[in-house]
Amino acid sequence: MKILAIETSCDETAAAVVENGTLILSNVVASQIDIHRRYGGIVPEVASRQHMLSMVPVYEEALHVAGLSLHDIDRVAVTYGPGLAGSLLVGVNFAKALAVAGGIPLSGVNHMEGHVYANWLAFPIEADDTSRFPCLCLIVSGGHTELQLMTGHGQYELLGRTRDDAAGEAFDKAARLLELGYPGGPVIEKAAIRANDSLVLPRAWLKGTYDFSFSGLKTALWHKVNREEIVGNPQLTANAAAGFQEAVVDVLVRKTIDAAEEHGAACISLSGGVAANSHLRDKLTKNSPIKVLAPPLSFCTDNAAMIAACSYFSGTTSSPGGPELDVLPGLSL
């Protein structure tokens, strides 16, 4: 089965063609990062307008690279939530038009579930292989931080989530406080490499739960920055970046491993934009008593290949589709 997938949930315009859930025939991404960097964050209206400019060229390139035409496609899959409403509308309406024009089935995909299936692309197994279940999924991105117990394809139990800032959002805010630039995750990680010490910052453990909280950590960093004149001193800034990164990673790793052990998980799946952080990947892998799946960096950030993989493995039994498909910006997994 050849699936053409469209992804426009935030600031990447993406299209991909994937065969049988794992064979990537094309995976094209047009990033808007340079456009939004000047604002220090995503501007929703700017993002949606840029999607409108990029969607057709990205789609055409995806088909060209795959060496296919629309008539060769068996299913169109598209992210319908969660995400920015305006951005989602561009992708969903484009996908609906393709499905109608080609007489092709249309499947709506949850963006967060798509991130989970990045590891099915990176580490392919057959659809009927259940050896990974139950799988403890840590999904960490700019808008989400969740622990999901995946007991089968399309079957999830929410164990914990952030009560305030997502991990990626916390990195962005910390980078802004330290005047390091945007996006926060990569610049915090780069600065932390130069540290010769680590700024001591608190952890919100929220004992008795698998929930996360990063707003207090952000506030603690704000007080440190203002009291100790960190900004402007490259070494102190690097130490502060290292301390902030360690505080976030420490909580993510500890809670993930504890949840995996309690629920008898066969493996841990790391996914989402923050999964590109090398310190998180290394610490989780070294400390976990079970196998950790972490996709290549290109599959951590938003892309359409993961949406196609998700549509294939999860199927269409519970997926919305057809001309009535609409966006759900607040969609949960």
N, C-alpha and C positions, 0 to 999 in steps of 0.2 A: 504493500500500500504506500503510495506517494502522497505525503501531506504537505501542503503549502501553508505555512504559518506566518501570521502577522503579529507584531508586538509594538505597541506604542503607549505603554502605560505611564511613562514619565518623559525622559528627554532623549531616548534612543529610538530612532525609527528603524525597525528591523523586519526582514523577511527571510525565510529559509525554506528549503525543500528537504525533507527527510524521508527516507524510505524505510518502512518497517520499524520505525521507532528509534533506530540507532545509526543507520547509514546516512551521513550528512552529504547531500548532493550540492548544497549551497547554503551559506549562512552569511548574510550581508547586514551590516550594522552601520548606520549613519549617526554619529554621536553629535550632540549639541554642546558638549562640555565647554568648548572655547567661547560659545555664545553666552552661556550663563555664568562663566567664571567672572566676568566683569561686574556682575551683580552680587557675587558671593553666595549664590544659591539659585534654585530653579524658579523661574518666573513662569507660572502656568500659561498665561496668554501667549507669551513668546514661544513656549514649547509647542503649543498646539498649532500655531501658525507655521512653525518650522516643519512640523510633521506634514502639513499640507503640501509644503514645497518638496519634501524629500520622499514622500510615500511612493509615487509612481516610479521615479528612477530606481529606488531601492528594490521594489517589486520586479521591475524589468530586469535588473541585474541578477536577482536571485534566480529567475527562470533561465536567463542566458547562461549563467555559470553552470546550472544544472543540465543545460542542453535540452530543455523541455519547453512545451507550450502549455497554456492553461488547460487544453484538452487532455493532457497527459496526467492531470492532477485528479486524485481520487477523493480528497477531502480538503476543505479550507478550514484552518483553525485560527482563532484570534483571541487575544487577551481581552476580556470584557470587564475585568476588575481584579483586585483593587488598583487604584491609581488616580491620576489627575483626570477629572471628568472630560475636559476639553481634549486632552491627548487621547484618551480612550475612544472618544467619539470618532476621531479621524480613522483610527485603525478598524473599528467595528463597522463603520459605514463603508469603508473601502472593501473589507472582506465580504460584507453582504452583497455589494455590487458584483464582486468577482463570482460569488457563488450563484447568484441569479443569472449572470451572463453566461456562465459555463454550465449551468444545470448541475452544480456540484453540491454535495452535502456540506453544511456549515456547522462547526462545533465551537462553542464558547469555552475558553480555558481560564481557570483561576491563575493569576500571575504568580502567586506564592507557591502553588502546586507545581507550576512550571519550573521554578527554581529547584524544587526537590528532584525533578527528573533530569536536571543537568548531570546528576551522577549516573543516570542510566545511559546517557550519551557517552560520558567519560569512561564508564566501566560497564560495557554492554553485557546483558544477560537476556535470556529468552523471556517472553511475556509470562509463561507459566512457571518460571523458576521462582519458588517462594523462599529460597535460602536466606534472603536478606530480611525477612520479616520475623518478628517485629523489628522495625528500624526506627531508631531515635533520631528525629530530624531537628537540627538546629538551623533555623532560617534567620539570617542576620543581614539586614539591608538598611538603607536610609530611612525607610518608612516602617519597618517591621523587625521585631525580635521575638521569635516564638520557639517553643519546644513542642513538637508534635510527635506523638507516637503513631507511626504508620504500620498498621497491621495487615495491609494488603493494598493493592492498587486502588486508589481513590478512597481509602478508608483511613481516617485520622481521628485521633483523640488529642485535644488540646491539653497539654500538661502545664504550660506556663507561658506568659507573655509579658512584655514590658508594661508597666503601669503609667509610664510617662514618655520619656524620649526613647526612640529606637537607638540601637548602638551606632548606626551610621549617622543619625542625626546628632548624637552626642559628639561624635568625632568632628562633624562639621562645626558645631558650636565651639568646641575646644580649639580647633584650628583658628577660628575667628578671634577668640580671646587672645591667642598667642601670636596673632597676625602672621600666620603661616600661609594663608591662601585657601583655595578651594579646588577640588573637593577635599574634605578634611581627612578622610582615611589615609590616602596615599601620602599626604604631606606630613601628617602626624607620624606615620611609620618611618618616613625618610628622616625626619628630624630626630626621632628616637635612636636611630643608629649612631648618632654623634654623641650620645649621652655618656658621661663618665660617672654619673650617679643617677638615682631615681627619686623624683619628688614623691614624698609620702602623701598619699591621698586615700580617702575612706572608700569602703565597699559597702553597698547596701545589700545585705544577704537575704532580707525578708524571710527569716527562718520559718520553716514549716510549709513553705510554698516553693514552686519552681518559677515564680515570677521574677521579673527584673525591674530595676529602677536605676536610672542614670542621671536624673535631674539634680540630686544632691551632690553627686560627684562633680557635675558641671559647676554648681554653685561653689563648692569647695575650691575648685581651680580658680574661679573668679576672685575669691578672697585672696588666694595665694598670689595671683598675678598683681592685684592691687596693693597688697601689703609689702611684697618683697621685690617689686620693680623687676620682674622677670623679663618682660618684653623689652627688647633692645639689647639684651645680653644673650648672644648666641648660645653660650654654654648652658645658662640657666633655662633658656627656652627649650633646648634639647632635653635637659633633665626633666622639665615639666611635661614635655611630650611623652617621654618614656614612662613617667609615673602615671599619666593618664591612660596610656595604652595598656599598661600592666594592670591597672585597676579594672578596666573593662574586660580584658581577656581573662583575668583571674576568675571573675564571677561567671562569665560565659562557660569556661571550661569546667569549673567545679560543679555547677548545676547540671550541665549536660551529662557529665560522667555519673553523677549521683542518680539522675533520672534513668539513665541507661541501665545501671545496675539494679535499681529498684524494680524496673519493669521487664528485666530479662531480655534486653534488646540483643539482637544478633549482630548489629553493627550500628555505627553512628554516621549519619549523613550530614555533612556541612555544606551549606549553600547560601546564596545571596551575595550582594556586593561586598560586604564586610568579610566574607569568606576568602577574599583575596589577600587579607592581612597575613603576612608570613608568620608573625609571632603567634597569632591565634591558631593557624594551621599546625605549626610545629609543637606548640604546647599541648594542644588537644591530642595530637597523634602520639606524643611521647608519654602522656599520662593516662591515656585510655587503655583499659585492659582488653578491649575488643577492637575490631577493625574499624578504622575511620576512613570514610570515603570523602574526598575533597576534590572537586572538579578543577581542571586547569583554569588559570586566571581568566581566560577569554569566555569561559562558561559561568563565571561568578557574576559578572555584570549582565545587564539585561540583553537578551538575544532572542531570536525567534526559533532557533533550533530546539531549545528546551521546551517551547510551547508546542512544537510539533511532536516531540517525544512524549510529552504529557498527554496529548490528545490520543496518541496511539495506544499507550499502555493503560490509561484510565478509561478509554473507550468513550462512547457517546450515550450510554444508558442514563446517566444523570447529568449530562452536559446540555445546557440550553443551545438552541440553534435555530436556523430558519430566519425568515424576514422579521420575526418579532423580537429577535435578540436585541437587547439594550444594554447599556453600560451600567455597572454597579460599582461606583468609586469606593464604597466602603465594604466591599465583599470580603467575607472572612473565609478561612479554610475549614 
